[in-house]
Amino acid sequence: HQEPISIENQVKNLIDLGLLVEDKTYAKKILGRISYYRLIKAYSITLKKDGRYISGISFEDIVSLYKFDRELRQLIFETIEHIEVSLRAVITNYFSLRYGNFSYKDMNNFEKQKEQERVLEELAREVKRNRRSPFIKNFKDNYEGGEIPLYAVIEVASFGTLSKMYK
């Protein structure tokens, strides 16, 4: 483990390792907002040779890589969210229309009953963990027996559980 060092010394170390730092104030500001470990260790692995930065590599290059990665990650998560919302709708619409709102608990509606038992156990844990969620709380508070229809359960199911249900 390394001892903590000031942001000023972090910038000095980068310069000593051959990184071009044209604006030290900017570098300090960035390292004050993004940890050295996250920014430098993660993004400069391929920018070094024999422990020193490749000639011409700048602090701004590393920040640009970080920003690109952040934007790419946001696009991917946005796309995944659209897929997840669609998957919830497809499962709910297909299963509820075909079998009814509560028949997701009926093992006779599934080919792989053992797997579905595990899925139901996961769903029960997710419902319990999300009992304060408006999707769940509404049925627990307002309907006798508090049985929760598939269209509400599906909204608190993890993506992993959804994919198992889809199978």
Backbone torsions as a table, in degrees:
resi	resn	phi	psi	omega
1	HIS	NA	143.3	178.4
2	GLN	-97.9	149.2	176.0
3	GLU	-72.5	146.1	177.1
4	PRO	-64.0	144.8	176.8
5	ILE	-130.5	156.6	-178.4
6	SER	-66.3	160.4	177.5
7	ILE	-61.4	-38.8	177.2
8	GLU	-55.9	-46.0	-180.0
9	ASN	-72.5	-28.8	175.1
10	GLN	-61.5	-45.1	179.0
11	VAL	-63.2	-43.4	179.0
12	LYS	-60.3	-43.5	179.1
13	ASN	-61.5	-40.6	179.0
14	LEU	-62.0	-43.1	178.4
15	ILE	-63.7	-42.5	179.0
16	ASP	-62.2	-27.0	178.7
17	LEU	-88.1	6.3	174.6
18	GLY	94.2	6.8	178.2
19	LEU	-78.0	134.9	176.8
20	LEU	-78.8	123.2	177.1
21	VAL	-124.3	97.3	-175.7
22	GLU	-77.0	-32.7	-177.6
23	ASP	-127.7	96.6	-177.0
24	LYS	-64.3	-34.1	178.7
25	THR	-63.6	-44.2	177.3
26	TYR	-61.8	-45.3	-179.7
27	ALA	-60.2	-43.5	178.9
28	LYS	-64.5	-40.4	179.3
29	LYS	-61.9	-45.8	179.9
30	ILE	-64.2	-46.4	-179.5
31	LEU	-67.9	-18.3	173.4
32	GLY	-77.1	-23.6	-179.2
33	ARG	-101.8	-31.9	-179.8
34	ILE	-121.1	122.9	-175.4
35	SER	-59.1	148.7	177.5
36	TYR	-53.7	-45.7	-176.8
37	TYR	-61.4	-46.6	-179.1
38	ARG	-64.9	-46.2	-173.9
39	LEU	-78.4	-54.9	-170.9
40	ILE	-80.0	-50.2	-176.9
41	LYS	-64.1	-41.8	-176.0
42	ALA	-74.2	-36.5	-170.6
43	TYR	-102.9	-6.4	-177.2
44	SER	-108.6	6.8	-178.8
45	ILE	-54.6	-46.1	-176.9
46	THR	-86.6	-0.2	-176.6
47	LEU	-101.0	7.1	-178.8
48	LYS	-118.4	152.1	172.5
49	LYS	-138.6	126.5	-178.4
50	ASP	55.2	39.5	175.0
51	GLY	80.7	0.1	179.5
52	ARG	-123.6	154.0	179.0
53	TYR	-68.8	141.8	176.4
54	ILE	-63.0	141.1	-177.4
55	SER	-53.4	132.0	176.5
56	GLY	93.9	-8.1	179.3
57	ILE	-77.4	132.4	-177.5
58	SER	-117.7	162.9	175.2
59	PHE	-57.3	-39.8	179.4
60	GLU	-62.4	-33.7	176.0
61	ASP	-61.3	-43.5	-179.6
62	ILE	-66.7	-42.1	178.1
63	VAL	-63.0	-39.7	177.6
64	SER	-62.4	-41.3	176.0
65	LEU	-61.2	-43.4	179.1
66	TYR	-60.5	-46.7	-179.3
67	LYS	-64.7	-41.3	177.5
68	PHE	-60.9	-45.9	179.8
69	ASP	-61.3	-42.4	179.5
70	ARG	-62.5	-45.3	179.6
71	GLU	-65.6	-40.7	177.6
72	LEU	-63.2	-43.7	178.3
73	ARG	-60.2	-42.1	178.9
74	GLN	-64.0	-41.8	177.8
75	LEU	-63.4	-42.4	179.8
76	ILE	-64.3	-46.1	179.8
77	PHE	-63.6	-37.6	177.9
78	GLU	-63.3	-42.9	178.5
79	THR	-65.4	-43.8	178.2
80	ILE	-60.5	-39.7	179.3
81	GLU	-61.5	-43.3	178.2
82	HIS	-61.2	-42.9	178.7
83	ILE	-63.2	-44.7	-178.8
84	GLU	-62.6	-45.4	179.4
85	VAL	-62.6	-41.9	178.3
86	SER	-64.6	-41.9	179.2
87	LEU	-62.1	-41.6	176.6
88	ARG	-59.1	-44.6	-179.0
89	ALA	-66.0	-43.7	-179.4
90	VAL	-61.2	-47.9	-179.8
91	ILE	-61.8	-49.3	-178.4
92	THR	-60.9	-50.6	-177.0
93	ASN	-62.6	-47.6	-178.4
94	TYR	-63.7	-54.1	-172.6
95	PHE	-69.8	-44.5	-178.1
96	SER	-65.2	-42.1	179.4
97	LEU	-68.3	-35.2	-177.2
98	ARG	-79.4	-39.6	-171.7
99	TYR	-120.7	-17.3	-177.1
100	GLY	108.0	163.7	-173.4
101	ASN	-66.9	-26.6	-174.2
102	PHE	-112.8	-1.8	-174.7
103	SER	-78.3	2.2	173.0
104	TYR	-65.3	-15.8	178.7
105	LYS	-88.2	-9.7	-177.2
106	ASP	-88.9	112.1	-177.1
107	MET	-62.6	-22.7	-179.9
108	ASN	-67.5	-13.8	179.5
109	ASN	-87.0	5.5	-175.2
110	PHE	-129.5	143.6	176.4
111	GLU	-74.3	-43.1	-177.5
112	LYS	-102.2	82.9	-171.9
113	GLN	-67.7	-37.4	179.1
114	LYS	-62.4	-44.8	178.0
115	GLU	-62.8	-40.8	-179.2
116	GLN	-66.1	-33.6	176.0
117	GLU	-59.8	-43.1	178.3
118	ARG	-65.5	-39.0	177.6
119	VAL	-62.4	-43.0	178.9
120	LEU	-63.5	-37.6	176.1
121	GLU	-63.1	-43.3	177.3
122	GLU	-62.5	-44.3	178.4
123	LEU	-59.9	-42.5	179.7
124	ALA	-61.4	-41.7	177.6
125	ARG	-64.4	-41.3	-179.0
126	GLU	-68.3	-37.3	176.4
127	VAL	-64.7	-44.5	179.6
128	LYS	-62.0	-45.8	-179.3
129	ARG	-63.9	-30.1	-177.3
130	ASN	-107.6	26.9	-174.4
131	ARG	-60.2	-22.1	178.8
132	ARG	-90.0	-5.9	178.0
133	SER	-63.2	140.2	179.1
134	PRO	-56.7	-30.3	179.9
135	PHE	-62.3	-37.0	-175.6
136	ILE	-95.0	-46.1	-175.7
137	LYS	-55.2	-41.0	-179.8
138	ASN	-54.0	-45.9	-177.8
139	PHE	-75.1	-36.5	178.6
140	LYS	-65.2	-38.8	-175.5
141	ASP	-82.9	-33.9	-167.0
142	ASN	-111.4	-8.5	-176.9
143	TYR	-124.4	134.6	-179.0
144	GLU	-57.7	133.3	-178.9
145	GLY	83.2	-19.9	177.2
146	GLY	61.0	20.6	178.2
147	GLU	-65.4	138.5	-172.6
148	ILE	-108.7	123.3	-179.8
149	PRO	-70.9	159.2	-178.2
150	LEU	-53.5	-41.6	-175.8
151	TYR	-63.5	-22.0	175.4
152	ALA	-89.5	-42.7	-179.9
153	VAL	-59.6	-41.0	-175.6
154	ILE	-61.1	-27.3	-178.4
155	GLU	-74.4	-18.5	178.2
156	VAL	-107.8	-1.1	179.3
157	ALA	-72.0	141.7	176.2
158	SER	-70.6	162.7	179.0
159	PHE	-62.2	-36.0	177.7
160	GLY	-62.0	-44.7	178.5
161	THR	-65.9	-40.3	177.4
162	LEU	-57.4	-45.6	-177.4
163	SER	-65.3	-35.0	176.6
164	LYS	-67.6	-37.4	178.1
165	MET	-65.8	-39.3	-177.6
166	TYR	-63.7	-35.4	178.9
167	LYS	-60.0	NA	NA
